[in-house]
Amino acid sequence: MTTAASRPSHPVILIPARMASTRLPDKPLADIHGVPMIVHVWRRAVEAKIGPVYVACAESAIKAAVEAAGGEAVLTDPNHPSGSDRIHEALAKIDPHGRFDAVVNVQGDLPTLDPHLLRRALDPLDDPEVDIATLAVEITREEERHDPNVVKAVASFGKNGIARALYFSRATVPANAVAGTVGPHYHHIGLYAYRRVALERFVKLPAGILEQREKLEQLRALENGMRIDVALVDTLPLGVDTPAELDRARAMLAPRT
């Protein structure tokens, strides 16, 4: 278990981004009303006002787009297997002396992200025993309960809406009904806040058995005794992976007349 202080005082937001996407080629630069998608994400992160924001780029074209909009970006190895590896390299480049004590990892395909979610992601780190924090929202559409593309967070939430993550799965878990009705299931939102020491440890761990079986990287942390806590929110950000989702994002971000 990581030994750490309570809530981090100097967090940084890192947004990993790469051009390789089979379903939506050149996704970070996809045009949304004249602005690249990655710039929309960067703007939402800046609006959270929790710390500096950098885009961790796999390609120079992404870096150029972010910098043209006034943002900061850093080039990273394009061959990283995951976003956590990419932000780890970026963090070492921008902060080699360890000034930032936490990293909020924001996916680069969330152009409609509510900035409040980034602030909420830090709340579980008030507890010094928590290594990694993440988010979940209650599933309200029945088809999502059984969709393997919707990752479920298994946690028992109390009054403060924060609970220890017991497991993450593509299956419909937990099983059975509660008091004769279908109990709540929670849609995991892939946005993480790492204590810096936890990120350093995580990227050095080998891939876990359950991680490989479920194809869920966060299970590596659980398999190795790291603690992940989940904060419950009421907003599910739109992840853009397909042309249809890009159209939805454009509609949601259309200028008001």
Sequence and secondary structure as in RCSB ss.txt:
>XXXX:A:sequence
MTTAASRPSHPVILIPARMASTRLPDKPLADIHGVPMIVHVWRRAVEAKIGPVYVACAESAIKAAVEAAGGEAVL
TDPNHPSGSDRIHEALAKIDPHGRFDAVVNVQGDLPTLDPHLLRRALDPLDDPEVDIATLAVEITREEERHDPNV
VKAVASFGKNGIARALYFSRATVPANAVAGTVGPHYHHIGLYAYRRVALERFVKLPAGILEQREKLEQLRALENG
MRIDVALVDTLPLGVDTPAELDRARAMLAPRT
>XXXX:A:secstr
     SS SSEEEEEEE S  SSSTTGGG EETTEEHHHHHHHHHHHH SS EEEEESSHHHHHHHHHTT EEEE
  TT SSHHHHHHHHHHHH TT    EEEE  TT TT  HHHHHHTTGGGGSTT SEEEEEEE  SHHHHT TTS
 EEE    TTSEEE  EEESS  S SEETTEE   EEEEEEEEEEHHHHHHHHHS   HHHHHHT THHHHHHTT
  EEEEEES       SHHHHHHHHHHT    
